[in-house]
Amino acid sequence: PTASHRIGLVGAGIGTSLSPALHTREAHELGLTDYRYDLLDIDDRGIAAESAGDLVRTAFAEGWTGFNVTHPCKQTVIAGLDDLSDNARSLGAVNTVVVRGGKLIGHNTDHSGFLAGLRRGLPDARLEVVQVVGAGGAGSAVAYALAAAGVPELRIADVDPARAADVCTRVSGAFEHTTAVAVPLGDVPAGLASCTGLVNATPIGMVGHPGSPVDAAALHPDLWVADVVYRPLRTELLSAAERAGCAVLDGGQMLVAQAADTFELLTGHAADRTRMRAHLTEL
Ligand code: NAD
């Protein structure tokens, strides 16, 4: 008999999330007939983000079999979990909760997904000096993933300099071989001359936040450029980067890779990443 999967997405204002469509279509393609992926929106339920841990424990007791977790619950959900994967522990954030032997275990596939997307989309990317702009949820996952991949020098900038400094302290502390330095936003364009890669991890470029986080004049052909923004897939930054001769990676690569990693953790079935990417472009 097919195992039954009842997955919940925990977060706030998640009504327009692409995750339910990505996950349920892949389950359908794989013939998992007893699979459901539903929203557990804390706004709709009148639950504070601080209670996300209680929400997953209660839902688990009611028969839910696993969870995807998004903003603003990735940190707060940890209070309800029994254990964490190494990635989730070092990052201090969880986006996937798996049940193993009756215990709730937190994982982080933003971390694994960024790296998987980078290796798949830009296999020849030089990982020497990488500038990350944006040090929030996505930016810290990207910074940890790049450090875990062996990047020796990371530069991190954010309009809120304290956020950049905090991520740098944590990454430098967790990875001996990586030096992470917080740089003022104004220094990013000149600094790109000595970088091999640039990642946008701010919301700039997404629908409702037009523009580019970095001046196009600072882009050069020896730089690969990745964006975490996936709506639209082609952001102003990526268009400018292509015109400048850069290799580019869109945010859909990270989105699909994290969804596929989560799908595999939750169901035990291998997801077809090429098919999921094709689904994404139809959504
Ligand atoms: P967040 O609010 O946690 O972090 C955003 C950070 O960007 C903040 O620290 C903010 O101060 C900083 N910032 C904003 N404008 C800036 C600017 N002009 N210059 C420098 N820094 C600036 O948000 P998040 O959850 O990290 O999400 C950021 C973006 O990443 C969103 O567009 C989200 O949709 C996307 N995202 C994509 C994936 C994916 O799988 N592709 C995963 C997570 C998030």
Residues whose N, C-alpha, C, O or C-beta is under 5 A from the ligand:
A	BS01	NAD	G134 A135 G136 G137 A138 G139 A157 D158 V159 D160 R163 A201 T202 P203 I204 M206 P213 V228 V229 Y230 G251 M254 L255
